[in-house]
Amino acid sequence: MNIPQLAREAISQGLLFRTWGNLSKRDKDNKRNFLITPSGMGYEDMEEKDLVKVFEDGSYEGNIKPSSESPMHLALYRRFPDINVIIHTHQPYGSALSLLKRDIPLTDSEAEKLGSNSIKISGYALPGTKKLHNNVDHLASLSGCKVILLEMHGVIIMGEDEESALENALLVEGACKRYFEKIGAHAISFNENVSEITRNDDVATMPRNIFNKRPDVNAIIRMTSHDVNKHTAMKPYLDDFAQIVGIRANSSCKYNVVFGDGELFCLGKDMEDATAVQHIFEKNILAQAVAKVSGHKPIHVLEAILMNQVYKRKYSKLKDMKKD
């Protein structure tokens, strides 16, 4: 298994989605360097030749930019000489438990595999920033665990090779799901009735109103739940929610999740985008449930606005360029 294959397998296991996250491996010809996935490139068609070589001083080879999180990978490779593969995922339960404000305990067998009796949480910082990378490096210096949860963001998983990194990621997701249930976190539940709606469909009043108010929206995923109504509102507890959904979700059509009576709508330029919004929304529900237990506050509104604007200017445009 190589890195692009690992990425596609992680997607199939629900650990990665679209272009999010990043993966790397040590350079077999020079262990002080590593190869990492490029910024903004989808994993479906990625090949090994697309990986970007990053040198020990942080510079990189070629004209294609490496992932913005490459300094975090570099710090971990320096700290753990036996580690050869690193995955940064946005897996649902691992991301949600990053708001717990305490370590995640592991079973004896999990601890033996991951190198620690518990999983620690690295302090929050904006994505791609030096503060985020320094927080991870500092926490790694205190723990030999092959997994670090990134507060309100995602998970870093390390392994000796691609296969062990994937095994560790799945192990972590199982451990976090088990602990989510143990702490009594209660998330909004949904019915199995999920439907896809496009602008040209003959639809009910609510989705038609959304299309009329949002000319940029061409696809909607409708979900139903007894736990929501038009007065329901949700704030961002994970940074990808702030980036892609907006600074909140409510009954207005201003943001990319719209609540109605017993139903909600995930909005996108196309069905792929609407599916991405659904995926992020479902993760944020888990994170909100953990926050209610731990007392964790949502992302500050000013940081949410900043992340949303950066995403709109940079990553969404990059995605559209890839389609051309």
C-alpha positions as CSV (number, residue, x, y, z in Angstrom):
1,M,0.0,0.0,0.0
2,N,1.3,3.5,-0.9
3,I,0.2,6.9,0.3
4,P,-2.5,7.6,-2.4
5,Q,-3.9,4.1,-1.8
6,L,-3.9,4.6,1.9
7,A,-5.8,7.9,1.4
8,R,-8.5,6.1,-0.7
9,E,-8.8,3.3,1.9
10,A,-9.1,5.9,4.7
11,I,-11.9,7.6,2.7
12,S,-13.7,4.2,2.3
13,Q,-13.4,3.7,6.1
14,G,-14.9,7.2,6.8
15,L,-11.6,8.6,8.2
16,L,-11.0,11.1,5.3
17,F,-13.3,13.0,3.0
18,R,-12.7,14.9,-0.3
19,T,-9.3,16.8,-0.1
20,W,-9.4,17.2,3.7
21,G,-6.6,16.0,5.9
22,N,-3.1,15.1,4.7
23,L,-0.8,12.1,4.6
24,S,3.0,11.7,4.4
25,K,5.8,9.1,4.5
26,R,9.5,9.3,5.1
27,D,11.7,9.5,2.0
28,K,13.3,6.0,1.7
29,D,16.4,7.6,0.1
30,N,16.9,10.2,2.9
31,K,15.1,9.5,6.2
32,R,15.4,13.2,7.2
33,N,13.1,14.2,4.3
34,F,9.5,13.1,3.7
35,L,6.8,13.1,1.0
36,I,3.4,14.6,1.6
37,T,0.1,15.1,-0.2
38,P,-0.1,18.4,-2.0
39,S,-2.5,21.2,-0.9
40,G,-6.0,21.0,-2.3
41,M,-5.6,17.9,-4.5
42,G,-8.3,15.2,-4.4
43,Y,-7.3,11.7,-3.4
44,E,-9.3,9.8,-6.0
45,D,-6.9,10.2,-8.8
46,M,-3.7,11.0,-6.8
47,E,-0.6,9.0,-7.7
48,E,2.8,8.7,-5.9
49,K,4.4,11.1,-8.3
50,D,2.0,13.8,-7.1
51,L,3.5,13.8,-3.6
52,V,5.7,16.7,-2.7
53,K,9.1,16.2,-1.2
54,V,9.8,18.3,1.9
55,F,13.4,18.7,3.2
56,E,14.6,18.7,6.8
57,D,14.8,22.5,6.8
58,G,11.1,22.8,5.8
59,S,11.7,23.8,2.1
60,Y,10.2,21.7,-0.6
61,E,10.9,20.4,-4.1
62,G,9.1,21.7,-7.2
63,N,6.4,24.2,-7.8
64,I,3.5,22.4,-6.2
65,K,2.9,23.4,-2.6
66,P,2.8,20.7,0.1
67,S,0.0,20.6,2.6
68,S,-0.1,23.6,4.9
69,E,0.3,21.2,7.8
70,S,3.7,19.9,6.6
71,P,5.6,21.6,9.5
72,M,3.5,19.5,11.9
73,H,4.6,16.3,10.0
74,L,8.2,17.5,10.0
75,A,8.2,18.0,13.8
76,L,6.8,14.6,14.4
77,Y,9.3,12.8,12.2
78,R,12.1,14.6,14.1
79,R,10.6,13.5,17.4
80,F,9.8,9.9,16.5
81,P,12.6,8.2,14.5
82,D,10.7,4.9,14.3
83,I,7.6,6.5,12.6
84,N,7.5,6.4,8.8
85,V,3.9,7.3,8.0
86,I,1.7,10.1,9.4
87,I,-2.1,10.6,8.6
88,H,-4.0,13.8,9.6
89,T,-7.7,12.8,9.5
90,H,-11.0,14.5,10.3
91,Q,-12.6,11.3,11.5
92,P,-16.0,11.8,13.2
93,Y,-15.6,10.5,16.8
94,G,-11.9,11.3,17.1
95,S,-12.7,14.9,16.0
96,A,-15.7,15.1,18.4
97,L,-13.7,13.8,21.4
98,S,-11.1,16.6,20.9
99,L,-13.6,18.8,22.8
100,L,-13.6,16.6,26.0
101,K,-10.9,18.6,27.9
102,R,-9.4,15.4,29.3
103,D,-7.4,12.4,28.1
104,I,-9.2,9.5,26.4
105,P,-8.5,6.3,28.3
106,L,-7.4,3.2,26.3
107,T,-7.8,-0.5,27.0
108,D,-4.6,-2.6,27.6
109,S,-4.6,-3.9,24.1
110,E,-5.1,-0.4,22.6
111,A,-2.4,1.0,24.9
112,E,0.1,-1.7,23.7
113,K,-0.6,-0.8,20.1
114,L,-0.6,3.0,20.5
115,G,2.2,3.3,23.0
116,S,0.3,5.0,25.8
117,N,-2.5,4.4,28.3
118,S,-4.4,7.4,27.0
119,I,-4.8,9.8,24.1
120,K,-4.0,13.4,24.8
121,I,-5.5,16.5,23.2
122,S,-3.4,19.3,21.7
123,G,-4.5,22.8,22.4
124,Y,-6.6,24.7,19.9
125,A,-5.1,26.9,17.2
126,L,-6.3,28.0,13.7
127,P,-5.6,25.5,10.9
128,G,-2.2,25.7,9.2
129,T,-0.7,28.0,11.8
130,K,2.6,27.9,13.6
131,K,0.8,27.8,16.9
132,L,-1.1,24.6,15.9
133,H,2.2,22.9,14.8
134,N,4.0,24.0,18.0
135,N,1.1,22.7,20.2
136,V,1.4,19.3,18.6
137,D,5.1,19.2,18.9
138,H,5.0,20.2,22.6
139,L,2.4,17.5,23.4
140,A,4.4,14.9,21.4
141,S,7.4,15.7,23.7
142,L,5.3,14.7,26.7
143,S,3.7,11.5,25.4
144,G,4.9,8.5,23.4
145,C,1.4,7.9,22.0
146,K,1.1,7.4,18.3
147,V,-2.1,9.5,18.2
148,I,-2.9,13.1,19.1
149,L,-6.3,14.7,19.0
150,L,-6.3,18.3,17.7
151,E,-8.8,20.4,19.7
152,M,-11.8,21.3,17.5
153,H,-10.0,20.1,14.4
154,G,-9.1,16.5,13.9
155,V,-6.6,13.7,14.6
156,I,-2.9,13.0,14.0
157,I,-2.0,9.3,13.6
158,M,1.4,7.8,13.3
159,G,2.6,4.4,12.2
160,E,5.6,2.3,11.1
161,D,4.1,1.9,7.7
162,E,0.9,2.6,5.8
163,E,-0.9,-0.5,7.1
164,S,-0.1,0.2,10.7
165,A,-1.1,3.8,10.4
166,L,-4.5,2.8,9.0
167,E,-4.9,0.2,11.8
168,N,-4.1,2.9,14.4
169,A,-6.6,5.3,12.9
170,L,-9.4,2.7,13.0
171,L,-8.4,1.7,16.5
172,V,-8.6,5.3,17.7
173,E,-12.0,5.9,16.1
174,G,-13.4,2.8,17.9
175,A,-11.9,3.9,21.2
176,C,-13.4,7.4,20.8
177,K,-16.8,6.1,19.9
178,R,-16.8,3.8,22.9
179,Y,-15.8,6.7,25.2
180,F,-18.4,9.0,23.6
181,E,-21.1,6.5,24.7
182,K,-19.5,6.0,28.1
183,I,-19.6,9.7,29.0
184,G,-23.3,9.9,28.2
185,A,-23.0,12.3,25.2
186,H,-26.4,12.6,23.4
187,A,-26.5,13.7,19.8
188,I,-29.4,14.8,17.7
189,S,-30.9,11.7,16.0
190,F,-32.2,11.5,12.4
191,N,-34.6,9.3,10.6
192,E,-33.5,7.2,7.7
193,N,-35.5,9.4,5.3
194,V,-32.8,11.3,3.4
195,S,-33.5,12.8,0.0
196,E,-31.5,14.6,-2.7
197,I,-33.1,17.7,-4.4
198,T,-31.8,19.7,-7.3
199,R,-32.8,23.1,-8.5
200,N,-34.8,21.7,-11.5
201,D,-36.9,19.3,-9.4
202,D,-40.5,20.0,-8.6
203,V,-40.2,20.5,-4.9
204,A,-42.0,21.6,-1.8
205,T,-42.2,25.2,-0.5
206,M,-39.2,25.1,1.8
207,P,-36.5,23.9,-0.6
208,R,-38.0,26.2,-3.3
209,N,-37.6,29.1,-1.0
210,I,-34.0,28.2,-0.4
211,F,-33.3,28.0,-4.1
212,N,-35.0,31.4,-4.6
213,K,-32.9,33.0,-1.9
214,R,-29.6,31.3,-2.7
215,P,-28.8,31.5,-6.5
216,D,-25.4,29.8,-5.7
217,V,-27.1,26.7,-4.4
218,N,-28.1,24.0,-7.0
219,A,-28.3,20.9,-4.7
220,I,-29.9,20.2,-1.4
221,I,-29.8,17.1,0.9
222,R,-33.0,16.9,3.1
223,M,-32.8,15.1,6.4
224,T,-35.6,14.6,8.9
225,S,-35.5,14.6,12.7
226,H,-37.9,15.0,15.6
227,D,-35.1,16.8,17.4
228,V,-35.1,20.0,15.2
229,N,-37.5,22.8,14.3
230,K,-37.3,26.2,12.8
231,H,-36.0,27.6,16.1
232,T,-33.1,25.2,16.2
233,A,-29.6,26.8,15.9
234,M,-26.1,25.4,15.9
235,K,-22.7,27.0,16.4
236,P,-19.4,25.6,15.0
237,Y,-17.6,23.3,17.4
238,L,-15.2,22.0,14.7
239,D,-13.3,24.3,12.4
240,D,-14.4,22.7,9.1
241,F,-18.0,23.5,10.1
242,A,-17.0,27.2,10.4
243,Q,-15.1,27.0,7.1
244,I,-17.8,25.3,5.0
245,V,-21.2,25.6,6.7
246,G,-20.7,29.1,8.2
247,I,-20.6,30.8,11.6
248,R,-23.8,29.1,12.6
249,A,-26.8,27.1,11.2
250,N,-30.4,28.2,11.7
251,S,-33.7,28.7,9.9
252,S,-32.4,31.5,7.7
253,C,-31.0,30.6,4.3
254,K,-27.8,32.6,4.9
255,Y,-25.7,29.5,5.9
256,N,-25.2,26.1,4.4
257,V,-27.4,24.2,6.9
258,V,-31.0,25.4,7.2
259,F,-33.4,24.1,9.9
260,G,-37.1,23.7,9.5
261,D,-39.9,22.0,11.5
262,G,-38.8,18.3,11.8
263,E,-36.4,18.7,8.9
264,L,-33.1,20.3,7.8
265,F,-31.4,21.0,4.6
266,C,-27.7,20.8,3.6
267,L,-26.9,23.1,0.8
268,G,-24.2,23.0,-2.0
269,K,-23.2,24.2,-5.4
270,D,-23.7,20.6,-6.5
271,M,-24.6,17.3,-4.9
272,E,-20.9,16.7,-4.0
273,D,-20.8,19.9,-2.1
274,A,-24.2,19.2,-0.4
275,T,-22.9,15.8,0.7
276,A,-19.8,17.4,2.1
277,V,-21.9,19.8,4.1
278,Q,-24.0,16.9,5.4
279,H,-20.8,15.0,6.5
280,I,-19.5,18.1,8.3
281,F,-22.8,18.8,10.0
282,E,-23.1,15.2,11.3
283,K,-19.6,15.6,12.8
284,N,-20.5,18.9,14.4
285,I,-23.5,17.2,16.0
286,L,-21.2,14.7,17.7
287,A,-18.8,17.5,18.8
288,Q,-21.7,19.6,20.2
289,A,-22.8,16.6,22.2
290,V,-19.3,16.2,23.7
291,A,-19.2,20.0,24.4
292,K,-22.4,19.7,26.4
293,V,-20.7,17.1,28.7
294,S,-17.3,18.9,29.0
295,G,-18.6,22.5,29.0
296,H,-16.4,23.4,26.0
297,K,-17.4,26.6,24.2
298,P,-17.9,26.8,20.4
299,I,-15.4,28.5,18.1
300,H,-15.3,32.2,18.7
301,V,-17.4,34.0,16.1
302,L,-14.5,36.2,14.8
303,E,-12.3,33.1,14.2
304,A,-15.3,31.4,12.5
305,I,-15.7,34.4,10.2
306,L,-12.0,34.4,9.4
307,M,-11.9,30.7,8.6
308,N,-15.1,30.9,6.5
309,Q,-13.7,33.8,4.4
310,V,-10.3,32.1,3.9
311,Y,-12.0,28.9,2.8
312,K,-14.2,30.8,0.3
313,R,-11.2,32.7,-1.2
314,K,-8.7,29.9,-1.3
315,Y,-9.9,26.3,-1.1
316,S,-13.3,26.5,-2.8
317,K,-11.7,28.3,-5.7
318,L,-9.0,25.7,-5.9
319,K,-11.6,23.0,-6.0
320,D,-13.4,24.7,-8.9
321,M,-10.1,25.1,-10.7
322,K,-9.5,21.3,-10.4
323,K,-12.9,20.8,-12.2
324,D,-11.9,22.9,-15.2
